[in-house]
Amino acid sequence: MTKNPEQIVTEFLGAWPQSVDTLRGSFHDYLADDVVYENVDLTHTTNRADALHLIDNFLPGLDHITIDMLAVAVNGNKVLTERIDYLRNKEDEVLSTIRVMGIFEVVDDRITAWRDYFDMRPFVPA
């Protein structure tokens, strides 16, 4: 049975709270080989391997990410998410909290484009 774009994105994001290893696995399960992943004005990748490399180097001590999904909107194959991402260590302590607007484009049950927009202030030293 084919899943709709919202189901695919929701399942992809749903894997994140388990572990970074599970997150890596979800990249293989849900992202197209030639996915374009962009943290707008910060990073831009054009394939799954580079997207994985970016996540691996994102934040020292990152063990998993929990998400509060605030809103989801769908227009055809595009899924817009408003969410709060909590980057956590192994002790489940929050390393950083990020308010994110993300847009995902889905083709043939794979995410082919993913752009996140967020405020960089949490990552800038005071």
CORGI-V718646 format. One record per backbone hydrogen bond with DSSP energy under -0.5 kcal/mol. NH is the residue of the N-H (numbers start at 1). CO is the residue of the C=O. E is the energy in kcal/mol with one decimal. If there is no record, write none. Layout:
BEGIN
NH_CO_E ; NH_CO_E
END
This chain:
BEGIN
8_4_-2.1 ; 9_5_-2.4 ; 10_6_-2.7 ; 11_7_-2.5 ; 12_8_-2.4 ; 13_9_-2.6 ; 14_10_-1.9 ; 15_11_-0.8 ; 15_12_-0.9 ; 16_13_-1.1 ; 18_15_-1.2 ; 19_15_-0.6 ; 20_63_-1.7 ; 23_19_-2.3 ; 24_20_-2.6 ; 25_21_-2.1 ; 26_22_-2.3 ; 27_23_-1.5 ; 28_24_-1.4 ; 29_25_-2.1 ; 30_26_-2.4 ; 31_27_-1.9 ; 32_111_-2.7 ; 35_32_-1.7 ; 36_112_-2.0 ; 37_35_-0.7 ; 37_45_-1.1 ; 38_114_-2.8 ; 39_43_-1.2 ; 40_38_-0.9 ; 40_116_-2.0 ; 42_39_-2.5 ; 43_39_-2.1 ; 45_37_-3.1 ; 48_33_-2.3 ; 51_47_-1.9 ; 52_48_-2.6 ; 53_49_-2.1 ; 54_50_-2.2 ; 55_51_-2.0 ; 56_52_-2.6 ; 57_53_-1.2 ; 58_55_-1.4 ; 62_59_-1.9 ; 63_88_-3.4 ; 64_88_-1.7 ; 65_16_-1.4 ; 66_86_-2.2 ; 68_84_-2.4 ; 69_67_-0.7 ; 70_68_-0.8 ; 70_82_-2.4 ; 71_82_-1.8 ; 73_80_-2.3 ; 75_78_-2.6 ; 78_75_-1.9 ; 79_104_-2.7 ; 80_73_-3.2 ; 81_102_-3.3 ; 82_71_-2.6 ; 83_81_-0.5 ; 83_100_-2.8 ; 84_68_-2.2 ; 85_83_-0.5 ; 85_98_-3.1 ; 86_66_-3.3 ; 86_84_-0.5 ; 87_85_-0.6 ; 87_96_-2.7 ; 88_64_-3.0 ; 88_86_-0.6 ; 89_93_-2.0 ; 92_89_-2.0 ; 95_87_-3.9 ; 95_93_-0.5 ; 96_87_-1.3 ; 98_85_-2.8 ; 100_83_-3.2 ; 100_98_-0.5 ; 101_117_-2.4 ; 102_81_-2.8 ; 102_100_-0.5 ; 103_115_-2.6 ; 104_79_-2.6 ; 105_113_-2.7 ; 106_77_-2.5 ; 107_110_-2.7 ; 110_107_-1.3 ; 111_30_-3.5 ; 112_105_-2.9 ; 112_110_-0.6 ; 113_105_-1.4 ; 114_36_-2.8 ; 115_103_-2.5 ; 116_38_-2.8 ; 117_101_-3.0 ; 119_99_-0.7 ; 122_119_-0.5 ; 123_120_-2.2 ; 124_120_-0.5 ; 124_121_-1.4 ; 125_123_-0.5
END
